[in-house]
Each structure stands twice: as C-alpha cells, then as structure tokens.
C-alpha cells in the first residue's frame, strides 16, 4: 500500500511538471493542474496517515491531558 502511494505521488509530480509549462496558455490545463495538485495532496495525506502511529493516538485519546480552569487558580 505504501509503495503504491509513493508511486502515485511520483506520477502526480511528473504530471505537474508537464502541465506547468501549459498552465498560462490554456484554461483547461490550468484546471487540470489544480486537480492534480489536489490529488497529490490527498495522496500525501493518506501516506502520512499510514506512517502515523495509530496506537499512540489511541492512548492519547484514552488519557487526555488535564486542563486548567480559571477556578483552579483561586482555590486555597
């Protein structure tokens, strides 16, 4: 899965390089360029989610940090 995402990101980068030359000339190329940029961002986010430690996130959720309230400062 991770290799497929990296391969897809590389393909999107190649597409962006090809489209970058034609962005100023055509509206269609400009829209396609923007679409590819969004697709690349989505793929990068998916890759980041795969690399993130899911167990640590679950533990942090179970033990939330203690929040200090204003009334805590006025206790004796």
Secondary structure, DSSP 4 states (H G I P E B T S, - for coil): -HHHHHHHHHHHHHHHHHHHTTTTT-HHHHHHHHHHHHHHHHHHHHHHHHHS-HHHHHHHHHSPPPPPPHHHHT--
